[in-house]
Amino acid sequence: MLKFMLACIMLMPLVNSWWAVQSSLFILTFILMLYCHHDFSNYMAGWCFNIDSLGYILILLSFWITALVVCSSQKVLKENNYPSLFLLVNIFLLFFLIMTFSANDYLLFYISFESSLIPTLILILGWGYQPERLQAGVYMLFYTLFASLPLLVSLISLYNMSGSLTLGLVENVSGAGFISCIWYVVTVFAFIVKLPMFLVHLWLPKAHVEAPVAGSMILAGVLLKLGGYGLIRVLPLFGEANKNLSWLWVSISLVGGVVVSLMCLRQVDMKALIAYSSVAHMGLVLSGLVVFGWWGVNGAVVVMIGHGLCSSGLFCLANMVYERIGSRSLLISKGLMNFMPSMALWWFLLSAGNMAAPPTLNLLGEISLIISVVSWSKVSMLSISLLSFFSAAYTLYMFSLSQHGKYYSALFSCCSGKVREYLILMLHWLPLNVLILKGSTVMFIL
């Protein structure tokens, strides 16, 4: 993995040339695709770094989304809004993400997990829209750091017990006593806030609404996946405690998902609606992860990949509307189909992905998650059915309200869409719908 980290460092002197960085990111993505082989559980091993198939697919997603982020942030270059610094921040963020997903040591994973917060904060504070971005940045910082400090204490305790923090060599915490349960909760809480679970999700809509398109895309596309990845890595250490407390996370996630879906139905800000829908989807992912069956974990990974592509594409679309109309409000940006008819097709295709319609990757993952959670408890059927119904309801609400109706009277001319924008949307949509053709490989990630 060191060769890809070195490649990221080598991109840093190129930040004065936007096109050089953009093309280099796509080339690196395609080079990484050539390393897709499942002969061993761990490969591309180096000093403190190696990847398995889970780390590989998330690193590939990070490269892909970062390349698309640079493509979709042309406004930064056009307005000369510190483009070199913008590219540098994105490359640093990509570097920390590669470190996180390939770290072979829990402490190194923790350090890089927390480091990814700094470039994200700089993106929101430096290139965000309203003055409220300061408050959004503080929310994100304090929610995440508040939950992360107990995780560090927990990792030090694990080292004290095992004498090692290397993945696979750490002793499992046996028993399900009070101490084990507390230890388990403080360890997983950092990842649960990062996902985020309902009740600790308030930082996410704030950060999304205030972030620039780059911040939103990378936050939805990759950073929320850090929580799921962390849970997959630490849950095997707490088998008994997780078995006894999984009902708590599943209950909050599923009921919270329904509540958040109802909140989505009364949002007027496009970005807030897409951000809240992320919370609802991640609730189902968390349920599948804590049940920790084969179907649940594989389904959770597939939904994380599908959601990363789909949600990032929707934020990209919302930004395209914002750049033309100057508002993200669904009350003002109505009737978009009248003057952006070809863009309406992309709205429809990505909305279909958001409601897990076939043939998207989200459908494959959600079916697996539903099988997993329902086999764990029949009672969960009620929440899951409501979650699936409202998922379609708020997506249709967003699509119909933005595309249909009489358009804003002050609008007199508008560009329907540039080739670059259609290319970005196609590069979001294509992997989302093509990967399901090789569903057997996608589902055998773990």
C-alpha positions as CSV (number, residue, x, y, z in Angstrom):
1,M,0.0,0.0,0.0
2,L,3.0,2.3,0.5
3,K,3.2,2.8,-3.3
4,F,-0.2,4.4,-3.3
5,M,0.6,6.6,-0.3
6,L,3.8,7.7,-2.0
7,A,1.8,8.5,-5.1
8,C,-0.5,10.8,-3.0
9,I,2.6,12.5,-1.6
10,M,4.0,12.9,-5.1
11,L,0.7,14.6,-6.2
12,M,1.3,17.5,-3.7
13,P,3.9,19.4,-5.8
14,L,1.4,19.3,-8.7
15,V,-1.3,21.3,-6.9
16,N,-0.7,24.4,-9.1
17,S,-1.9,22.4,-12.1
18,W,-5.6,21.4,-11.6
19,W,-5.8,19.2,-14.7
20,A,-2.6,17.3,-13.7
21,V,-4.0,16.4,-10.3
22,Q,-7.5,15.5,-11.7
23,S,-6.1,13.2,-14.4
24,S,-3.5,11.7,-12.0
25,L,-6.3,10.7,-9.6
26,F,-8.2,8.9,-12.3
27,I,-5.0,7.1,-13.5
28,L,-4.3,6.0,-9.9
29,T,-7.9,4.7,-9.5
30,F,-7.5,2.6,-12.6
31,I,-4.0,1.3,-11.5
32,L,-5.6,0.3,-8.2
33,M,-8.4,-1.6,-10.1
34,L,-5.6,-3.8,-11.6
35,Y,-4.8,-5.1,-8.0
36,C,-8.3,-6.6,-7.6
37,H,-7.5,-10.2,-6.7
38,H,-8.9,-12.4,-4.0
39,D,-6.2,-15.0,-3.7
40,F,-5.3,-14.2,-0.1
41,S,-7.1,-12.6,2.8
42,N,-4.3,-10.0,3.1
43,Y,-2.2,-8.7,0.3
44,M,-0.1,-5.7,-0.7
45,A,1.5,-5.9,2.7
46,G,4.1,-3.4,3.7
47,W,5.4,-1.7,6.8
48,C,2.3,-1.6,9.2
49,F,0.0,-1.7,6.2
50,N,-1.8,-4.4,4.3
51,I,-5.3,-4.7,2.9
52,D,-7.9,-7.4,2.6
53,S,-10.9,-7.3,0.2
54,L,-12.9,-5.0,2.5
55,G,-10.1,-2.4,2.8
56,Y,-9.4,-2.7,-0.9
57,I,-13.0,-1.8,-2.0
58,L,-13.1,1.1,0.4
59,I,-9.8,2.5,-0.7
60,L,-11.0,2.2,-4.3
61,L,-14.2,4.1,-3.4
62,S,-12.0,6.8,-1.7
63,F,-9.9,7.3,-4.9
64,W,-13.0,7.3,-7.1
65,I,-14.9,9.8,-5.0
66,T,-11.9,12.1,-4.6
67,A,-11.3,12.1,-8.4
68,L,-15.0,13.0,-8.9
69,V,-14.8,15.7,-6.2
70,V,-12.0,17.5,-8.1
71,C,-14.1,17.2,-11.3
72,S,-17.2,18.7,-9.7
73,S,-15.4,21.6,-8.0
74,Q,-14.6,23.5,-11.1
75,K,-16.1,26.6,-9.6
76,V,-13.2,26.8,-7.1
77,L,-10.8,27.0,-10.1
78,K,-13.0,29.4,-12.2
79,E,-13.4,31.9,-9.3
80,N,-9.7,31.4,-8.3
81,N,-10.9,30.6,-4.7
82,Y,-7.5,29.2,-3.6
83,P,-7.5,26.2,-6.0
84,S,-4.0,25.0,-5.0
85,L,-4.9,24.9,-1.3
86,F,-8.2,23.2,-2.1
87,L,-6.4,20.4,-4.0
88,L,-3.8,20.0,-1.3
89,V,-6.5,19.6,1.4
90,N,-8.3,16.9,-0.8
91,I,-5.0,15.0,-1.4
92,F,-4.2,15.1,2.4
93,L,-7.7,13.7,3.1
94,L,-7.2,10.9,0.5
95,F,-3.8,10.1,2.1
96,F,-5.4,9.8,5.6
97,L,-8.2,7.6,4.2
98,I,-5.8,5.2,2.5
99,M,-3.9,5.0,5.8
100,T,-7.1,4.3,7.7
101,F,-8.4,1.5,5.5
102,S,-5.0,-0.2,5.2
103,A,-3.7,0.2,8.7
104,N,-2.6,-3.1,10.3
105,D,-2.5,-1.8,13.8
106,Y,-5.4,-0.5,15.9
107,L,-3.5,2.5,17.2
108,L,-2.4,3.6,13.7
109,F,-6.0,3.1,12.5
110,Y,-7.2,5.4,15.4
111,I,-4.6,8.1,14.5
112,S,-5.5,8.1,10.8
113,F,-9.2,7.8,11.6
114,E,-9.0,11.0,13.6
115,S,-6.6,12.8,11.2
116,S,-9.2,12.6,8.4
117,L,-11.3,15.0,10.5
118,I,-8.9,17.9,10.0
119,P,-9.0,18.2,6.2
120,T,-12.8,17.8,6.3
121,L,-13.0,20.7,8.8
122,I,-10.7,22.9,6.6
123,L,-13.0,22.1,3.6
124,I,-16.1,23.2,5.5
125,L,-14.6,26.3,7.1
126,G,-12.6,27.4,4.0
127,W,-15.0,26.8,1.1
128,G,-18.4,26.5,2.8
129,Y,-21.3,28.9,2.0
130,Q,-22.9,30.6,5.0
131,P,-21.4,32.0,8.2
132,E,-23.1,29.2,10.0
133,R,-20.3,26.9,8.7
134,L,-18.3,27.8,11.9
135,Q,-21.0,26.3,14.0
136,A,-21.3,23.3,11.8
137,G,-17.5,22.7,12.0
138,V,-17.6,22.9,15.8
139,Y,-20.5,20.5,16.0
140,M,-18.7,18.0,13.8
141,L,-15.4,18.4,15.7
142,F,-16.9,18.0,19.2
143,Y,-19.4,15.2,18.4
144,T,-16.6,13.2,16.9
145,L,-13.8,14.0,19.4
146,F,-16.2,13.5,22.4
147,A,-16.8,9.9,21.3
148,S,-13.2,9.2,20.2
149,L,-11.3,9.8,23.5
150,P,-12.9,6.7,25.2
151,L,-11.9,4.7,22.2
152,L,-8.2,5.6,22.7
153,V,-8.4,4.6,26.4
154,S,-10.0,1.3,25.3
155,L,-7.2,0.6,22.8
156,I,-4.6,1.2,25.5
157,S,-6.4,-1.2,27.8
158,L,-6.5,-3.8,25.0
159,Y,-2.7,-3.3,24.5
160,N,-2.2,-3.8,28.2
161,M,-4.2,-7.0,28.1
162,S,-2.8,-8.5,24.9
163,G,0.6,-7.0,24.5
164,S,-0.1,-6.2,20.9
165,L,-2.5,-4.0,18.9
166,T,-1.9,-5.7,15.5
167,L,-5.2,-6.8,13.8
168,G,-5.7,-10.5,14.4
169,L,-3.4,-10.7,17.4
170,V,-5.5,-8.9,20.0
171,E,-7.1,-11.1,22.6
172,N,-10.9,-11.2,22.6
173,V,-12.6,-9.6,25.6
174,S,-14.3,-12.7,27.1
175,G,-17.4,-12.7,29.2
176,A,-20.4,-10.4,29.3
177,G,-20.1,-8.8,32.8
178,F,-20.6,-5.2,33.6
179,I,-16.9,-4.2,32.9
180,S,-17.0,-6.0,29.5
181,C,-20.2,-4.3,28.5
182,I,-18.9,-0.8,29.5
183,W,-15.6,-1.5,27.6
184,Y,-17.6,-2.6,24.6
185,V,-19.8,0.5,24.6
186,V,-16.9,3.0,24.9
187,T,-15.1,1.2,22.1
188,V,-17.9,1.1,19.5
189,F,-19.4,4.5,20.4
190,A,-16.8,6.5,18.4
191,F,-17.8,4.5,15.3
192,I,-21.5,4.8,16.0
193,V,-21.2,8.6,16.1
194,K,-19.3,8.6,12.9
195,L,-21.9,6.4,11.0
196,P,-24.0,8.3,12.5
197,M,-26.7,6.6,14.6
198,F,-30.0,8.4,15.4
199,L,-29.6,10.5,18.6
200,V,-25.9,11.3,17.8
201,H,-26.6,12.4,14.2
202,L,-27.1,16.2,14.6
203,W,-23.6,17.1,13.3
204,L,-24.2,15.4,9.9
205,P,-27.1,17.5,8.5
206,K,-25.4,20.7,9.8
207,A,-22.0,19.8,8.2
208,H,-23.7,18.8,4.9
209,V,-25.8,22.0,4.6
210,E,-22.8,24.3,5.2
211,A,-20.1,22.3,3.3
212,P,-19.1,23.0,-0.3
213,V,-20.0,20.3,-2.9
214,A,-16.5,18.7,-2.3
215,G,-17.1,18.5,1.5
216,S,-20.6,17.0,1.0
217,M,-19.5,14.4,-1.6
218,I,-16.5,13.2,0.4
219,L,-18.5,13.2,3.7
220,A,-21.3,11.1,2.2
221,G,-19.2,9.1,-0.1
222,V,-16.4,7.9,2.2
223,L,-16.2,9.5,5.7
224,L,-19.4,7.9,6.9
225,K,-18.0,4.5,5.8
226,L,-15.2,4.9,8.4
227,G,-17.7,4.2,11.1
228,G,-18.9,0.9,9.5
229,Y,-15.3,-0.2,8.7
230,G,-14.3,0.5,12.3
231,L,-17.2,-1.6,13.7
232,I,-16.3,-4.5,11.4
233,R,-12.8,-4.4,12.8
234,V,-13.6,-4.1,16.6
235,L,-16.8,-6.1,17.0
236,P,-15.1,-9.5,16.8
237,L,-13.2,-8.6,19.9
238,F,-16.4,-8.2,22.0
239,G,-18.4,-11.3,21.0
240,E,-20.4,-11.9,24.2
241,A,-20.9,-8.2,25.1
242,N,-22.1,-7.5,21.5
243,K,-24.5,-10.4,21.6
244,N,-26.1,-9.1,24.9
245,L,-26.3,-5.4,23.8
246,S,-27.1,-5.6,20.1
247,W,-30.8,-5.2,20.8
248,L,-30.0,-1.6,22.0
249,W,-28.3,-0.5,18.8
250,V,-30.9,-2.3,16.5
251,S,-33.8,-0.7,18.4
252,I,-32.4,2.9,18.3
253,S,-31.3,2.5,14.6
254,L,-34.6,1.1,13.2
255,V,-37.0,3.3,15.2
256,G,-34.7,6.3,14.7
257,G,-34.6,5.5,10.9
258,V,-38.4,5.8,10.8
259,V,-38.4,9.1,12.7
260,V,-35.7,10.5,10.5
261,S,-37.6,9.4,7.4
262,L,-40.6,11.4,8.7
263,M,-38.3,14.4,9.2
264,C,-37.2,14.0,5.5
265,L,-40.8,14.4,4.4
266,R,-40.9,17.9,5.8
267,Q,-37.5,19.2,4.6
268,V,-37.4,22.1,2.2
269,D,-33.6,22.2,1.8
270,M,-32.4,19.7,-0.8
271,K,-29.1,19.1,0.9
272,A,-30.7,18.6,4.3
273,L,-33.1,16.1,2.8
274,I,-30.3,14.0,1.3
275,A,-28.3,14.3,4.5
276,Y,-31.2,13.0,6.7
277,S,-31.8,10.2,4.2
278,S,-28.2,9.1,4.8
279,V,-29.0,8.8,8.6
280,A,-31.9,6.5,7.7
281,H,-29.8,4.3,5.5
282,M,-27.0,4.1,7.9
283,G,-29.4,3.0,10.6
284,L,-30.1,-0.2,8.7
285,V,-26.4,-0.7,8.1
286,L,-25.7,-0.4,11.8
287,S,-28.4,-3.0,12.5
288,G,-26.9,-5.4,10.1
289,L,-23.4,-4.9,11.6
290,V,-24.3,-5.4,15.2
291,V,-26.3,-8.6,14.4
292,F,-22.9,-9.7,12.9
293,G,-24.1,-12.5,10.8
294,W,-22.7,-13.3,7.3
295,W,-25.7,-11.7,5.6
296,G,-25.7,-8.7,7.8
297,V,-22.0,-7.7,7.5
298,N,-21.8,-8.4,3.7
299,G,-25.1,-6.5,3.2
300,A,-23.8,-3.6,5.3
301,V,-20.7,-3.3,3.2
302,V,-22.6,-3.5,-0.1
303,V,-25.1,-0.7,1.1
304,M,-22.1,1.4,2.2
305,I,-20.6,1.2,-1.2
306,G,-23.9,1.8,-3.0
307,H,-24.9,4.7,-0.7
308,G,-21.4,6.2,-1.1
309,L,-21.9,6.4,-4.9
310,C,-25.6,7.3,-4.9
311,S,-25.5,10.0,-2.1
312,S,-22.4,11.6,-3.5
313,G,-24.2,11.8,-6.9
314,L,-27.3,13.4,-5.4
315,F,-25.2,16.1,-3.6
316,C,-23.5,16.8,-6.9
317,L,-26.9,17.3,-8.6
318,A,-28.1,19.5,-5.7
319,N,-25.0,21.6,-6.2
320,M,-25.6,21.9,-10.0
321,V,-29.1,23.3,-9.2
322,Y,-27.6,25.6,-6.6
323,E,-25.0,27.0,-9.0
324,R,-27.8,27.9,-11.5
325,I,-30.6,29.1,-9.3
326,G,-28.7,30.3,-6.2
327,S,-31.0,28.4,-3.9
328,R,-31.3,24.9,-2.6
329,S,-34.9,25.4,-1.4
330,L,-37.4,23.0,-2.9
331,L,-39.9,25.9,-2.8
332,I,-37.9,27.9,-5.2
333,S,-36.2,25.3,-7.4
334,K,-39.4,23.8,-8.8
335,G,-40.1,22.8,-12.3
336,L,-36.5,22.0,-13.2
337,M,-37.7,19.6,-15.9
338,N,-38.9,22.6,-17.9
339,F,-35.5,24.1,-18.5
340,M,-33.1,21.3,-17.6
341,P,-34.9,18.3,-19.2
342,S,-31.9,16.1,-19.7
343,M,-30.8,16.7,-16.1
344,A,-34.2,15.4,-15.0
345,L,-33.2,11.9,-16.2
346,W,-30.2,11.9,-13.9
347,W,-32.4,13.1,-11.0
348,F,-34.6,10.1,-11.7
349,L,-31.8,7.6,-12.0
350,L,-30.0,8.6,-8.8
351,S,-33.4,9.0,-6.9
352,A,-34.1,5.4,-8.0
353,G,-30.8,4.4,-6.5
354,N,-31.6,6.3,-3.2
355,M,-34.9,4.3,-2.8
356,A,-33.0,1.0,-3.5
357,A,-34.8,0.3,-6.8
358,P,-33.5,-2.5,-9.0
359,P,-30.9,-2.8,-10.5
360,T,-28.8,-0.8,-8.1
361,L,-26.3,-2.1,-5.6
362,N,-28.4,-0.6,-2.8
363,L,-31.1,-3.2,-3.5
364,L,-28.7,-6.2,-3.2
365,G,-27.4,-4.8,0.1
366,E,-30.8,-4.0,1.6
367,I,-32.2,-7.4,0.8
368,S,-29.3,-9.0,2.6
369,L,-29.7,-6.6,5.6
370,I,-33.4,-7.2,5.8
371,I,-32.8,-11.0,5.8
372,S,-30.2,-10.6,8.5
373,V,-32.2,-8.3,10.9
374,V,-35.6,-10.2,10.4
375,S,-34.0,-13.6,11.1
376,W,-32.5,-12.0,14.3
377,S,-36.0,-10.7,15.4
378,K,-39.4,-11.0,13.8
379,V,-40.5,-7.8,15.6
380,S,-38.1,-5.7,13.5
381,M,-40.3,-6.4,10.4
382,L,-42.6,-3.5,11.4
383,S,-39.8,-0.9,11.5
384,I,-38.1,-2.2,8.4
385,S,-41.3,-2.1,6.3
386,L,-41.9,1.5,7.4
387,L,-38.3,2.4,6.7
388,S,-38.5,0.9,3.2
389,F,-41.8,2.6,2.5
390,F,-40.7,6.1,3.7
391,S,-37.4,5.7,1.9
392,A,-39.4,5.6,-1.4
393,A,-41.8,8.3,-0.1
394,Y,-39.2,11.0,0.7
395,T,-37.2,10.3,-2.5
396,L,-40.3,10.7,-4.6
397,Y,-41.2,13.8,-2.7
398,M,-37.8,15.3,-3.5
399,F,-37.9,14.3,-7.2
400,S,-41.5,15.4,-7.9
401,L,-41.2,18.7,-6.0
402,S,-38.0,19.7,-7.7
403,Q,-38.8,18.5,-11.2
404,H,-42.5,19.2,-11.6
405,G,-44.6,22.4,-11.2
406,K,-44.2,25.9,-12.4
407,Y,-40.6,27.1,-12.4
408,Y,-39.3,30.2,-10.6
409,S,-40.5,33.4,-12.4
410,A,-37.2,35.3,-11.9
411,L,-35.3,32.7,-13.9
412,F,-35.0,33.7,-17.5
413,S,-32.0,31.7,-18.9
414,C,-30.2,28.6,-17.8
415,C,-27.7,26.2,-19.1
416,S,-29.2,22.7,-19.2
417,G,-26.0,21.0,-18.3
418,K,-22.4,20.7,-19.4
419,V,-20.6,17.6,-20.8
420,R,-18.4,17.6,-17.6
421,E,-21.5,17.5,-15.4
422,Y,-23.1,14.6,-17.3
423,L,-19.8,12.7,-17.2
424,I,-19.6,13.1,-13.4
425,L,-23.1,11.9,-12.9
426,M,-22.5,9.0,-15.3
427,L,-19.4,8.0,-13.3
428,H,-21.5,7.9,-10.1
429,W,-24.4,6.0,-11.7
430,L,-22.5,3.4,-13.8
431,P,-20.6,1.5,-11.0
432,L,-23.8,1.7,-8.8
433,N,-25.7,-0.3,-11.4
434,V,-23.0,-2.4,-13.1
435,L,-21.5,-3.9,-9.9
436,I,-24.7,-5.8,-9.3
437,L,-24.0,-7.9,-12.5
438,K,-21.2,-9.5,-10.5
439,G,-23.2,-9.8,-7.3
440,S,-21.6,-13.1,-6.3
441,T,-18.1,-11.4,-6.0
442,V,-19.6,-8.2,-4.4
443,M,-21.4,-10.3,-1.7
444,F,-18.3,-12.4,-0.9
445,I,-16.3,-9.4,0.3
446,L,-15.7,-10.9,3.7
